[in-house]
């Protein structure tokens, strides 16, 4: 398990980074925390000829938490977000979800934006971006653009980020003070990839449920005036809409059942 | 250093039995220990990387290493054909026609089997070269189920053997058939024990060097023994065994049995170093370890029991299908025979019939795994005992107690031959019930059930064997074969103790420890014997087969240390004492029977003031040989070879005392199962062990907790998963799940009797494997109780347990549900990924047909394909680069069209071959004319193997679906370029599913 040969480019500026990405096209990969990419390199599942290391770019170390939400730069680690003193006040749902992201050791290296760009269907950060309706900002040599979660998240390990584009930052909006929230994750072991992860937000008669781990990308459903009696049918419809797949850890049916059963508990406890 | 040694020296009571901190930990905890990969290597040493089979079963038609050899830094590429002239087949314990030499020769038989070795200046270059080696495989059908493998129609792995069942033996001890046929009450159960292992932190490591001067080989590796396998290696290498020098490093990063089957690599790497002309180093990586090192045999057992109305069990009859994977490697199939004498466990069941089928399948070959045959056997016995209780409406514990071997009847000869040396099982149960609060647990269950919870209680008991009889594997042979081969028995342990010129004591043992604390325990024993302080004893347990004393039983396995290595140490220390008593007696002028060794003095018992320092007496033997009693050899270096006469050969009736000392383990537990998730929560766990004399309570408890943690892994998490086509799916630590600190459970450790073994020098028995035996089946019995469900298999994964609770139909989709996404089912019980669907193309059928079958168009359809070469109307090849997300690979595509019925239907089969793996697939496509265009219906099956399947299991189905969707999106775009790209073009995809999702 040794990676194929590659060269590493450590840019001093964002402009230099995107220029490098533009020059090398699909041969280049961005590396920040490396918590997914290094394993893929070592197993030679990915063999880029150049790595662009953005982890030391000061301009990407952004971390702002306030009443508007959380804005996190591409080089900011999950641990840095987790340990920010204002996180619990303004973004308690993000804080709760971060405790499920890998382990302390991987969070010390792994970045929030890296997780969004890797787009693992079970990952918590993409689920939260989708559920909270966040945005991702991308920069290339031709400028910057900001995409909503639904525009950005296109599928399994895939995003709308184009060759030559660098994810600069992501924004997770905060919840209105009237909103209630809940989070549940079912995984085989502490810190494992979620079999199903769910985030729920209830506010002013609407219930929003984000589900990860079942389909290729996080799925968000919103209901208004959802009565307790309606929940089973609503969740059954959502479960079948997402479908789910069998894998080594759980069957597709099991995933759908968790959406129905744990989903119901989560919605009920969020509403209560 | 801590003040620990000083505290100890103040005490007069024996060190054996005291909780003394481990001497080993000073280096380990400071990160200063030297492991295999830390040992400096000779200048010029090459690094090896193995090319491994992506197929479960295939014939090798040719290997072309031309391009690999051109790579800078690559010195040699070595294949099975190169190894063959320098080796003989690696033998096992019975005559057979199998030809196994550690590397594939004409065929590969499991995913991960070594096919070629690259020797390069570093590991990176060696791995770069792997993908340049071209192997031409003819893929064959595979078989992974041991019962299926015994059927006539099954593909045969080893043609020379003629069958996958390489050994079949029936053993009758008593009259089980007669009793079962006449029994009023009988029952049966079939159990399936999964494929698992215990994964050490340190993987295999070898440095091998050919010595042209002697024609032999020098090897350093973390091989653990038994050293009987050293003879297997020497025979395979065609050299005298003295010329195969094997050295073990001082520290091992764990083994749990797995490092036994490192030996085929040693043989292959020895020859490779000879051919490459340089020393060769190889450190196994994690993926290699999971796919291709060592696993416990999985097993299917059908077991029957005959019993009386009062719960007395009169007979057991069992048939085992023991699954050893692709090859038999010495000492396989030892696990099943190691337990043979204990085929009735801890019960007074007088009749037992055992049928052993040793079966080969297309999976990783087996080896030693902590528990060595016990978990499989006891899972069957303790499940059937549980079922007998259930059928009688009896409490399971009452039924067990009814049948336990009574105290006072030891040594007890079990019908299959075990001479169970000692015990008081009733007392252990009594202590457990009291200290583990069984009454409270039963009340807790009652309450939980009243609240509608799924709560179960389970029990399990096991005899814990230790120190294997080196003759037990001969039980596999018939009486006639055994007579011809000559007797095999015993288990020789050795220890060497020297006292040097300053009187300091050095102990060398043959136990190749892997973290258990052997140095500490041996120092305790020797210090006691010689009246010295704990810190006075130096223990070195590195081994060097050219310089140390060893015999075939040497090594670290099957709880050998506590009964045997300690006995050898005790015996050697006694010999030192005898010699020094003679020297001191002469100097002190006291009779030898008045001499005592205490407080680092050798002195007169009756007049303690008349004494000499221990070190002075030791020094005399070196500085003044003339002062020694007449006829005495100078120096002090005593070697003890110790053996137990109770380890007799297999009798004419196939009875065998499989081990020397037999401890006892008893567990009970309460589990609660979440009906919504299927999660099994271990609510209360109690475990008791009688391991005879406890050498060091700290070490003993460490072994119990360690074994318990491993057993929790086996019970709840761990399995090496293979699909029916032999595809291996558990290549990483994200697929093969082991319990971490967060999953650790703290059991109640019962303080119970310690009945010394009469057959070992210190009365000690093994304790390192007890929970491997009891815990899985104890939890299985509890789950069976909670769910009233019989076919409980491990690991108890939530998804599976959920299925046992909810066997009914799933809630149907809403009536108006329009499925918008095609779904693909990966049926893990099946042999392939299968899926089907349909899509609408707004173009005429002829146009769609043209698009599908034109090489240029097809190239555009296939993700990542630039160009296809057309070799015939129905045959195309090309190179494509494709992947999902960051995962990218280059593949050679070979596509053939069959059953073309223009423009209605076609069968497309293809192979993609690349460094990430190989996939073979077939798609059946039908085109129907519909209003406004063509409806394309398709179904397909895909076989994936190699790295991508082994490490990507969690995302495979999604990735396959993504690529197929890309294909059809491209089809729509190419066939109907003018159709407005509208959302939901693929929305017409509907699907049915072939799997069990």
Interface residues (C-beta under 8 A of the other chain):
Chain A: X1 X2 X3 X4 X5 X26 X29 X36 X37 X40 X43 X44 X45 X46 X47 X48 X118 X119 X120 X121 X122 X155 X156 X157 X158 X186 X188 X189 X190 X191 X192 X193 X195 X215 X216 X232 X233 X236 X237 X240 X241 X243 X244 X245 X246 X247 X248 X249 X250 X251 X252 X253 X254 X256 X257 X258 X260 X261 X262 X265
Chain B: X123 X124 X127 X128 X131 X285 X286 X287 X676 X677 X678 X717 X721 X729 X730 X732 X734 X735 X737 X739 X740 X742 X743 X797 X798 X799 X802 X803 X806 X810 X811 X813 X814 X817 X819 X820 X821 X823 X824 X825 X826 X827 X828 X883 X884 X885 X886 X887 X888 X889 X915 X916 X947 X948 X951 X952 X953 X954 X955 X956 X957 X958 X959 X961 X962 X995 X996 X997
